[in-house]
Amino acid sequence: MNFNNPSVYFVLVVILALRCATAKAEAFFVFGDSLVDIGNNNFLVTTARADMPPYGIDYPTHSATGRFSNGLNIADLISEKLGWEPLMPCLHPNLTGKKLLVGANFASAGVGILDDTGFQFVNMIRIYDQLNYFQQYQKNVKALIGEGPTEKLINESLVLITLGGNDFVNNYYLMPLTLRSLQFELRPYVAFLIVEYKKILQRLYELGARRILVTGTGPIGCTPAELALHSKTGECAEELQFAASLFNSQLVLMIDQLNKKIGYDVFVAVNTNAMHMEYFINPQAFGFKESKTACCGQGPYNGFGLCTVFSNICDNRDDYVFWDPFHPSERANRLIVEQIFNGSRTHMYPKNLNTIMALDSRV
């Protein structure tokens, strides 16, 4: 087919527009940090990168892709479970044409709710920059299929946003004294984060998102990195866990308020802390052998430094809850995604993803 022929190009655009106008949209958009970054930081000059072995050792290509995982992360696995096409990083030069209609991943390792979070990584796509890229993405899609179909695509899409953990471990608690810890006691700091997160979620809504999964922080005091710093017998860092519980409980309240103001459940709180703590406390019940030591790292609990080819690396990644000092293994991610789809209101508030998709199918 001659795509240089204007009439042929016009027919292609009309077909794409009709397809989007009549079919249920299956676009997926991802925002946030290293838990869901699939390689955007590969295109940046930054120290927050996972583009070298042994990252990706269990990825389908057995190569490092920029994911902070031995294989797939949460965003990948949601797409996989829904039977949707894999996403591409928003900075990838091949994200053009029909590939735009699948959605895009805007996440960037190191970012937080606050712009000053992760400053030590030098460069990343901060959250409002991610939203600006999303706005530009919409302009590109409008040029491809038109304004009405684009609005429908965005309104019917699924959105995942993962923020908060870095605002503690790579900001407030980064050093014994930080600018934010001097500025705020813990409770006011958490309240400040919630106010700022609310602005981000409201902006997502303004940009057309209507089905938004919002994760809280995971068990930040129980990661191998924090155990290496604070633990003598494997106990979690109490203050960090308290910070996570404060943040997650207030996040649920904030989401509830937003949904009531809108009039229906746009935002869904994903309690990754509760999910992950189940594996941490009783790993054997979920088929794990180790929940405190990372598969890849060095020092106590393999919690010091980066995961590199010179690190200690376990033989069977499926035995470990944590892949590296901060990030879950692919198998742990799979269990988290299972809860996202089927979890109770303890894990998914006010409803799980299967319920959301079932309700949408009736509309």
VONU-208992 format. One line per field, with one value per residue (C-alpha): x, y, z negated; residue in three letters. Coordinates in Angstrom, 3 decimals, padded with zeros to 6 digits. Example, Ala and Ser with C-alpha at 12.3 -4.5 7.8 and 13.67 -1.06 7.14 Angstrom:
BEGIN
u <- 012.300  013.670 .
v <- -004.500  -001.060 .
w <- -007.800  -007.140 .
code <- Ala  Ser .
***
This chain:
BEGIN
u <- 000.000  001.326  001.181  002.571  -000.691  -002.881  -006.129  -004.739  -003.564  -007.044  -008.731  -006.335  -007.150  -010.906  -010.594  -008.631  -011.153  -014.144  -012.410  -011.856  -015.385  -017.121  -014.863  -014.303  -011.031  -008.151  -005.620  -003.480  -001.478  001.103  002.630  005.002  008.361  010.752  008.102  006.419  009.126  009.685  012.670  012.069  015.186  017.234  016.789  017.982  021.328  020.589  021.954  018.496  018.859  018.316  019.633  022.525  022.644  021.542  018.344  016.039  017.575  014.081  012.571  011.407  014.535  016.752  018.133  018.035  015.262  015.243  012.782  013.869  013.044  014.400  011.535  008.174  006.839  003.301  002.436  003.566  001.593  -001.654  -001.405  -000.597  -003.552  -005.965  -004.645  -003.611  -000.544  002.573  003.170  006.161  008.047  006.763  010.300  010.806  011.208  009.094  005.989  004.170  001.198  -001.071  001.181  -000.105  -003.588  -002.377  -001.421  001.968  004.107  005.301  006.882  010.415  012.556  013.366  010.392  008.013  005.016  007.354  009.704  012.644  012.356  015.150  017.342  020.423  019.570  020.314  017.651  014.235  010.729  009.127  005.452  004.126  006.444  004.894  001.465  002.740  003.942  000.464  -001.062  001.288  000.444  -003.237  -002.387  -000.520  -003.467  -005.928  -003.820  -004.113  -007.783  -009.546  -010.731  -013.877  -012.290  -009.284  -011.510  -013.285  -009.953  -008.763  -012.097  -012.331  -008.666  -007.163  -004.618  -002.106  -000.164  002.479  003.987  004.924  007.670  010.488  009.131  010.154  013.241  014.719  013.681  012.469  014.571  017.385  019.799  019.537  018.626  017.083  015.471  012.033  012.605  013.759  010.707  008.107  007.449  006.297  002.525  002.467  004.789  002.403  -000.520  001.488  002.180  -001.510  -002.469  000.099  -000.930  -004.540  -003.521  -001.817  -004.881  -007.172  -004.947  -005.196  -008.975  -008.865  -006.852  -009.686  -008.721  -011.770  -010.463  -007.423  -005.622  -003.668  -001.111  -000.021  003.490  004.714  006.375  009.200  010.557  010.854  012.858  016.308  017.855  016.198  016.816  020.513  020.536  018.256  017.676  019.649  017.331  015.198  012.655  011.293  012.271  009.466  009.364  009.342  006.513  004.604  005.133  003.770  000.697  -000.002  000.355  -001.734  -004.622  -004.806  -004.576  -007.710  -009.585  -008.469  -009.547  -012.912  -013.379  -012.448  -014.852  -017.717  -017.052  -017.068  -020.103  -018.734  -015.651  -012.973  -010.083  -009.260  -006.785  -004.379  -003.049  000.301  001.562  -000.991  -000.407  003.350  003.316  001.440  004.375  006.907  005.385  004.525  006.527  006.121  002.346  002.848  005.600  008.558  011.626  013.043  011.281  013.985  017.116  017.156  018.025  020.553  022.763  025.534  026.024  023.457  020.227  021.852  020.592  023.611  024.407  023.169  022.373  025.244  027.093  029.425  026.573  025.424  022.713  020.351  019.810  016.008  014.389  010.946  012.040  012.529  010.017  012.599  014.685  017.011  017.326  014.080  012.052  009.877  010.700  008.541  006.809  005.930  004.650  002.431  000.846  000.284  -001.425  -003.616  -004.818  -005.367  -007.770  -009.414  -008.549  -010.994  -011.748  -008.819  -006.537  -008.601  -010.855  -013.644  -013.519  -011.067  -010.177  -012.248  -015.317  -014.506  -014.077  -017.290  -019.276  -017.785  -018.740  -022.420  -022.354 .
v <- 000.000  003.440  005.508  008.502  008.768  011.396  009.512  006.294  008.145  009.729  006.314  004.956  007.847  007.325  003.585  004.263  006.886  004.591  001.759  003.961  005.346  001.967  -000.377  -000.386  001.398  -000.678  002.063  001.970  004.847  004.565  007.312  007.205  005.897  002.940  000.405  000.936  002.545  000.382  002.250  005.996  006.670  004.869  008.022  010.360  011.268  009.950  007.627  006.055  003.419  -000.312  -000.880  -003.164  -006.850  -008.601  -006.520  -008.265  -011.685  -013.250  -010.811  -012.566  -011.320  -012.007  -008.482  -005.311  -002.999  -000.264  -002.110  -002.328  -006.024  -009.406  -009.560  -007.826  -005.120  -004.330  -002.231  -004.982  -007.618  -005.631  -005.324  -009.024  -010.087  -007.921  -009.345  -005.897  -005.003  -004.131  -000.434  001.535  004.217  007.674  008.749  005.869  007.210  004.369  005.403  006.773  006.020  003.138  002.287  005.441  003.919  001.272  003.950  004.844  004.559  007.923  006.642  007.579  006.019  008.299  010.649  011.471  013.590  016.504  018.015  017.994  014.235  012.251  015.280  013.070  011.144  014.280  013.834  012.205  012.969  014.622  013.982  017.222  016.706  013.244  014.895  017.400  014.508  012.985  016.224  016.204  012.540  013.506  016.145  013.527  011.125  013.878  014.494  010.780  009.965  013.233  014.971  012.942  009.480  010.704  011.943  008.576  006.739  008.694  008.547  004.758  004.037  002.524  004.593  003.455  005.923  004.908  007.606  008.255  005.855  008.049  011.027  009.153  007.082  009.517  012.720  012.939  010.004  010.202  011.437  011.917  015.563  016.787  020.050  018.446  016.844  020.228  021.876  019.326  016.886  013.557  014.013  017.482  016.175  013.327  015.781  017.984  015.018  014.125  017.693  017.677  014.198  015.359  018.126  015.550  013.285  016.216  017.151  013.588  013.882  017.229  015.538  013.046  009.992  008.285  004.904  005.527  003.005  004.853  002.871  003.774  003.220  -000.324  -001.561  000.974  000.057  -003.625  -003.413  -005.034  -001.560  -000.344  -003.615  -003.273  000.189  -000.291  -003.962  -006.315  -009.321  -008.776  -006.417  -003.617  000.020  001.136  004.842  004.189  001.696  004.205  006.810  004.373  003.619  007.332  008.022  005.073  005.687  009.371  008.493  006.346  009.187  011.650  009.311  008.825  012.594  013.026  010.298  011.789  015.213  013.796  011.628  008.214  006.059  007.413  006.703  003.324  002.982  000.055  -001.026  -002.443  -002.151  -004.665  -006.941  -006.964  -007.362  -010.645  -012.066  -010.487  -011.918  -015.365  -015.983  -019.762  -019.441  -017.786  -020.077  -017.852  -018.977  -015.523  -012.234  -010.141  -010.639  -009.364  -011.759  -009.280  -007.000  -007.032  -006.580  -007.424  -008.621  -007.838  -004.348  -002.154  -000.475  -001.275  -004.607  -005.233  -008.119  -008.020  -008.463  -011.601  -013.057  -015.842  -018.883  -018.924  -015.496  -016.971  -017.866  -014.192  -011.457  -008.781  -008.703  -005.865  -003.692  -001.805  -003.566  -006.714  -009.750  -010.504  -013.263  -010.865  -008.413  -011.146  -011.742  -008.000  -007.813  -010.782  -008.777  -005.704  -007.772  -009.846  -008.316  -007.458  -003.899  -004.205  -004.336  -002.478  000.386  000.843  -002.017  -004.302  -004.140  -007.165  -005.462  -002.240  -004.044  -006.035  -002.880  -001.149  -004.054  -003.469  000.165 .
w <- 000.000  000.953  -002.264  -000.405  001.550  -000.239  000.502  -000.968  -004.088  -004.458  -004.271  -006.933  -009.276  -008.773  -009.513  -012.710  -013.812  -013.208  -015.040  -018.106  -017.979  -017.847  -019.846  -023.573  -024.195  -025.475  -026.091  -029.211  -030.693  -033.449  -035.588  -038.525  -039.665  -039.330  -040.354  -036.968  -034.770  -031.664  -030.273  -030.034  -032.071  -029.421  -027.345  -030.112  -031.622  -035.106  -037.760  -038.216  -035.505  -035.203  -031.706  -032.610  -033.654  -035.763  -035.470  -033.002  -033.568  -033.435  -030.929  -027.721  -025.899  -028.947  -028.618  -030.697  -029.497  -032.120  -034.349  -037.999  -038.049  -037.129  -034.632  -034.292  -036.593  -037.750  -034.710  -032.320  -034.173  -034.191  -030.389  -030.137  -032.291  -030.316  -027.061  -025.853  -023.841  -025.864  -026.364  -025.156  -027.111  -026.182  -025.220  -022.790  -019.242  -017.828  -019.764  -016.731  -014.491  -015.456  -018.412  -020.100  -020.355  -022.828  -025.373  -026.818  -029.921  -031.280  -034.515  -035.475  -038.190  -041.122  -040.972  -043.771  -044.537  -045.253  -042.678  -045.105  -045.650  -044.005  -043.303  -043.762  -040.588  -038.515  -035.850  -035.507  -034.252  -037.259  -037.724  -036.234  -033.275  -032.890  -032.778  -030.213  -028.056  -028.435  -027.166  -024.172  -023.567  -023.289  -020.692  -018.665  -018.831  -017.829  -014.738  -013.960  -014.640  -015.489  -018.642  -019.435  -019.162  -021.148  -023.968  -023.981  -024.016  -027.059  -028.938  -028.538  -029.226  -032.338  -034.271  -036.890  -039.021  -041.564  -043.767  -047.380  -048.384  -047.086  -049.000  -052.139  -051.277  -048.753  -050.440  -054.054  -055.331  -052.772  -055.434  -059.203  -058.545  -055.296  -054.256  -054.410  -057.826  -059.139  -057.587  -058.769  -061.556  -060.110  -060.430  -058.811  -056.079  -055.275  -055.214  -052.829  -050.537  -050.441  -049.495  -046.690  -045.508  -045.358  -042.933  -040.710  -040.684  -039.933  -037.000  -035.664  -035.846  -034.034  -031.278  -030.736  -032.815  -034.351  -035.631  -037.803  -040.011  -042.716  -044.678  -048.169  -049.410  -049.917  -053.128  -052.870  -056.310  -055.375  -052.159  -052.232  -051.876  -055.066  -056.921  -056.088  -057.662  -060.654  -061.488  -063.722  -063.742  -060.621  -062.145  -059.948  -060.493  -062.770  -061.890  -058.156  -058.540  -060.629  -057.904  -055.301  -057.420  -057.912  -054.204  -053.026  -055.419  -054.474  -050.788  -051.063  -052.777  -050.110  -047.303  -048.978  -049.113  -045.457  -044.341  -046.357  -044.887  -041.342  -042.011  -041.082  -041.651  -039.340  -041.719  -043.272  -046.151  -045.766  -049.170  -048.058  -051.633  -052.935  -049.941  -050.331  -054.119  -053.747  -051.764  -054.113  -057.297  -055.955  -052.766  -052.812  -052.547  -049.156  -047.911  -048.782  -050.707  -051.480  -052.220  -053.894  -051.796  -048.215  -045.418  -044.020  -046.117  -048.690  -052.407  -055.096  -053.507  -050.121  -050.896  -050.138  -046.844  -043.387  -041.774  -039.356  -037.731  -040.744  -043.259  -045.024  -042.783  -043.818  -041.626  -041.751  -041.651  -042.279  -045.825  -046.732  -047.515  -046.673  -043.523  -044.569  -047.711  -046.931  -044.240  -044.214  -042.131  -039.102  -041.050  -043.878  -041.272  -039.826  -043.225  -043.674  -040.272  -041.186  -044.199  -042.006  -039.928  -042.660  -046.038  -048.803  -049.908  -052.314  -049.288  -046.661  -047.729  -046.810  -044.259  -042.495  -038.817  -037.803  -039.263  -037.438  -034.113  -034.617  -035.355  -032.332  -030.065  -030.916  -029.853 .
code <- Met  Asn  Phe  Asn  Asn  Pro  Ser  Val  Tyr  Phe  Val  Leu  Val  Val  Ile  Leu  Ala  Leu  Arg  Cys  Ala  Thr  Ala  Lys  Ala  Glu  Ala  Phe  Phe  Val  Phe  Gly  Asp  Ser  Leu  Val  Asp  Ile  Gly  Asn  Asn  Asn  Phe  Leu  Val  Thr  Thr  Ala  Arg  Ala  Asp  Met  Pro  Pro  Tyr  Gly  Ile  Asp  Tyr  Pro  Thr  His  Ser  Ala  Thr  Gly  Arg  Phe  Ser  Asn  Gly  Leu  Asn  Ile  Ala  Asp  Leu  Ile  Ser  Glu  Lys  Leu  Gly  Trp  Glu  Pro  Leu  Met  Pro  Cys  Leu  His  Pro  Asn  Leu  Thr  Gly  Lys  Lys  Leu  Leu  Val  Gly  Ala  Asn  Phe  Ala  Ser  Ala  Gly  Val  Gly  Ile  Leu  Asp  Asp  Thr  Gly  Phe  Gln  Phe  Val  Asn  Met  Ile  Arg  Ile  Tyr  Asp  Gln  Leu  Asn  Tyr  Phe  Gln  Gln  Tyr  Gln  Lys  Asn  Val  Lys  Ala  Leu  Ile  Gly  Glu  Gly  Pro  Thr  Glu  Lys  Leu  Ile  Asn  Glu  Ser  Leu  Val  Leu  Ile  Thr  Leu  Gly  Gly  Asn  Asp  Phe  Val  Asn  Asn  Tyr  Tyr  Leu  Met  Pro  Leu  Thr  Leu  Arg  Ser  Leu  Gln  Phe  Glu  Leu  Arg  Pro  Tyr  Val  Ala  Phe  Leu  Ile  Val  Glu  Tyr  Lys  Lys  Ile  Leu  Gln  Arg  Leu  Tyr  Glu  Leu  Gly  Ala  Arg  Arg  Ile  Leu  Val  Thr  Gly  Thr  Gly  Pro  Ile  Gly  Cys  Thr  Pro  Ala  Glu  Leu  Ala  Leu  His  Ser  Lys  Thr  Gly  Glu  Cys  Ala  Glu  Glu  Leu  Gln  Phe  Ala  Ala  Ser  Leu  Phe  Asn  Ser  Gln  Leu  Val  Leu  Met  Ile  Asp  Gln  Leu  Asn  Lys  Lys  Ile  Gly  Tyr  Asp  Val  Phe  Val  Ala  Val  Asn  Thr  Asn  Ala  Met  His  Met  Glu  Tyr  Phe  Ile  Asn  Pro  Gln  Ala  Phe  Gly  Phe  Lys  Glu  Ser  Lys  Thr  Ala  Cys  Cys  Gly  Gln  Gly  Pro  Tyr  Asn  Gly  Phe  Gly  Leu  Cys  Thr  Val  Phe  Ser  Asn  Ile  Cys  Asp  Asn  Arg  Asp  Asp  Tyr  Val  Phe  Trp  Asp  Pro  Phe  His  Pro  Ser  Glu  Arg  Ala  Asn  Arg  Leu  Ile  Val  Glu  Gln  Ile  Phe  Asn  Gly  Ser  Arg  Thr  His  Met  Tyr  Pro  Lys  Asn  Leu  Asn  Thr  Ile  Met  Ala  Leu  Asp  Ser  Arg  Val .
***
